[in-house]
Amino acid sequence: MPFVFCLTCCLALLAQIAPAQTPTQANVAYGKHPHQVLDFWKAGSAKPAPLMFFIHGGGWMGGDKANPDFLKLCLEAGISVVSINYRLIPDAIAEKIDPPVKACLDDAARALQFVRSKATEWNIDKQRVSPCGGSAGGFTSLWLAFHPDLGDASSSDPIAHESTRVTCAMTFVPQTSLDPKQMREWIPNNDYGHHAFALPSMQAFIDKRDSLMKWIKEFSPYELASADDPPVYLFYDSVPALGQPYKDPPHSANFGSGLEPKLKAVGIDYEFNFTGAKDVKHPDIFSFIKEKLGVKK
């Protein structure tokens, strides 16, 4: 059997064999739910350090904040790291949150605001923050990058005053849309996304599409991308073939190909790296985040 490179598999393997680094602060609560907790690793820096804000994948159905990708590289480069847990879709269903994926995304935004509220205490430069994640974590990272600022200066809650805007976003194998029609046009055999709305099948998702468009526009990175958004990096360990089926639809490079024309049209600075891609400015993914966060190490 020929060897096939899989970034997500390699990162998972590295996380298992790399020695765990104890967080500076572990299981810090940013909300009341048991999953609304985060870990923080403080970089050694006299000046406020930039931050990688890691969001784990798992289809919003599973996963954990332990051993975030690029942790060692970040700390060596003087970049502090936060890795979050968040309410998953089953948690949201139990709480009767509709649609369930709203809880996952809202938690990421709230966690980011919470971390920014700790900027002085944790020696973080809150003007240099990059979300990072793979698969659903990559989707959420793009959602943060493209969504209008959720900070609310009029709120009685001081944490809600903090901005949710970011410097850049570094993602690998992210989904880029939650529009069932669009996803099927890009990847005809896609069967991913209906769970975000607690629907039993992709056909049910397609049937209810019109009634869900308000939420699809609110959640989909494709819909949210606009000219004032920060640079983003999209990495896929496959070859794009827009409109063709894919053996692993949720992680198809077609998600990148589908988003790319929108990024070009609105003028977002982006890099789309995939198997066989040429002339990629940062073939080393981590070098992207270092440059955009202004790290010289």
N, C-alpha and C positions, 0 to 999 in steps of 0.2 A: 504494500500500500504506500503511495507516495506521501511524503511529509507535506502537510499544509500548515503554514504559519497562521496562528490565531492569537491576536494580541490579547484578547480577554482571557484566554486560557493561560498564556504566559504570565500575565499580571497576577492571575489567581495563584499560579505555581510559585511565583516570586514571593507573594505575600505569605505563603505557607512555609517556605524555606528560610526567609529572611528573619533574623532575630527580632522579636517584638520590641518596640521602643515604648517605654512607659510614658503615658501622657503626663504633661505638667499638671493638668487637671482632668479628671475623668468623670464621666456621667454627670456633667453639669446640666441642671434642668433649665430649659428655656420655656417650659410650659408645664401643665399639670398632668398630661398623659404620660404613662411610663416610657413611651417611645420618644417623647420630646426631650431628648438628652443629647449631649455632644461631648466629644473629647477635644482637648486643646494641647498642642505641643508648641512650646515657646522657643523660637529660634534665639540663639545667642547674638544679640545685637544691642549696641548702646543706643542707637536711634530706633524709633518706631519701625517695626519690620513689616514688609508686605505679607499678605496672607493668601494661602490656598485654602479654599472653602470646599471640602470634598463631600460629594453626595453619592452614596452607594447606589448601585443598580439592583436589579432583581424584579423588574417589571412592576414596581410599587407593590409587590406581593410578598417579598422577602428581602433578605440581605441584612447587613449589619455594618456599623461604623468602624469596626475593628480593622487594623492594618490598612489604612488608606493608601492607595497607589501613590508613588512618588514621594512618600514620607521622608525617606532617608535623603533623597536628592534635595528636597526642599530645605530640610534643616541644615544640610551642608552648604547650601547656597544663601542661608540667612533668611529663608522664608518660613514664617510660622504657619502652622497647619491647624485647621479645625475640621473634624469629621463628624457628621451628624447622623443620628437616627431620626426617624419621623414616623408619623402615623401611616400605616399601610392601608391598602384598600379594604381588607377585612376589618380593620379598626374603624375606618370611616363608615362602613356599612353598619357596624354595630352601633355607632353613634348617630345613625340616620342622616349622615351628611350626603347631600345630593348636589352634583354628582360626586362619587367617592374620591376621585383623583384630586379634587379641589383641596382636600385635607393634606395630601402629600405635598402639593405645590405651596399651599399657604404656610405649611410648617417650614419649608426651606426658606421662604421669605422672612418669616418670623425669627428663625434661628440666625439668619444673617443680620437682622436688625439687632438682635440680642448681642451678638458678637461685637458689632460696631459700638454698642453701648458700653462695652468693656474695653474699648480701645486704649484708654489711658492706663487702666489697671494691668492689661495684658501686653502693653507696649506694641500695639498694632497701629500701622498706618492705614486708616480706614479709607484713604484715597487710592490705595493700591491693593485691590482685592480681586481674585479670580476664582469663580466657581469651577469645579472640575468633576467629571464623572463619566462613567461608561453606561451605555444602554439607557435605561430609564433615568439614571443619574445624569447622563449626558443631556437627555431631553430636558430635565429640570434645570440644568445649568444654562441651556439655551433659553429656556423660559425666563430665567432671571435676567439674562443678558438683554433680552428683547422687550421685556415687559416694561411699560411706563412705571416710573417710580411709585412704589407703594407707601413711601413715607408720608405720614400725616402730621403736619406741624400743629394742627388744631386739637389733636387727641389729648385726653387727660393722662394717657399712658406715655411716659417719656421714651420707652423703648420704641413705640410706634412712630416717634419723630424721626428715627434713623432712616437713612436712605436704603433702598434695595438696588440701586444702580451699581454696576461693577466696572472694572477696568478692562477685562477681557474674559473669555471663557474658553476652556480647553476641554474638548470632549472626544470620546472614542466610541464608535459604533452607536451613535445616538439615533433615536427616532426623531423626526423633525416635523411631524404632523399627527393630529388626531382626527383628521377628516377621513372617514372610511372610503369615500369615493376617490379622493386623491390618493390615498395609500394603495388602493387596488389598481389605479391607473399606473402608478409607479412600479408596483410589485403585485402582479395579478394573483399570486397565491398567498398574499398576506392574510393572516388570521389573527392579527394582533391589534388590540386597542379597545375592543368591546368591553373588556373587564374594567377599564377605567370608568365606565358608566354603569357598571353592575348589570350588563346585558348578557344574555346567555350564549349569543353567537354573533359572528360577523354579519350574518344576514339580518339579524335583529338590529344591529348597529346601522346598517345601510337603510333599513326600513324607517328608522327613527331619526335619520340624519337631519332632515329639515327642522324638526323640533329641537334638535340639539345644537343648531348652528351658533346660537349665542355662546354656548360653552366652548364649542370647537374653536371659535374665533378668539376666545379668551385664553385658551390653553395652548394652541398650536404655535410653535416657534415660527412656522411659515407665515401664519397670519399676522404675527406680532412684529416681524422684522421691519425696521424703518431706518431712515437715514441717520438718525442720531444715536444709533446703537454701537456698542464697542466691538473691537475685533474678536473674531471667533475662529477656533481651529476645529476641524472635523476630520477625524481619522477613522478609516474603515479597512479591515483586513480582508478585503474582497475587491473584485473588479466590478465597476458599475456597468449596468446594461439596462437603462431605463425602459420600463415597460415589459421587462422579461421576468419570469419567475426566478426565485432564488431558494437555495436549499435551506437557508436560515433567514426567513423573511424579516424578523424583527431587527436584524443587525445588517441588513443589506446596504451596500454602498449606494443603492438607488435612492435611499433616503437623503444622502448627500447630493446626488445628482438632481433630485427633485427640488431641493432647497436652493441650489446654486444659482439658477436664473433669478430668483427673488433677491438674493444677496447682491448680485450684480446690478439689478435694476434699481435698488434703493441706495446702493453705494456703500454697503458695509464692507469693511476691511476683513477679508477672510482667507483661510487656507483650507483647501480640500485635498487631503492626502489619502490615497488608497493604493491597493496593490497595483504596481506598475505606473503610478503617477510620475510625471516628469516635471522638472523645474519647480519643485516644492521648496520654498524658501527655508523652511524648518523641517527637514526630514526627521530630525530628532525632535519628538513631540515636546519634550521638556524645555528645549531651547526657546520655544515660542513663549511659554509663560515667563521665563526669565527675562526675555527682551521686553515684553509688554509690561512687566512689573518693574522694569528698570533695574534689574539685578545684574551686577558686573562679575560676580564670582564665577 
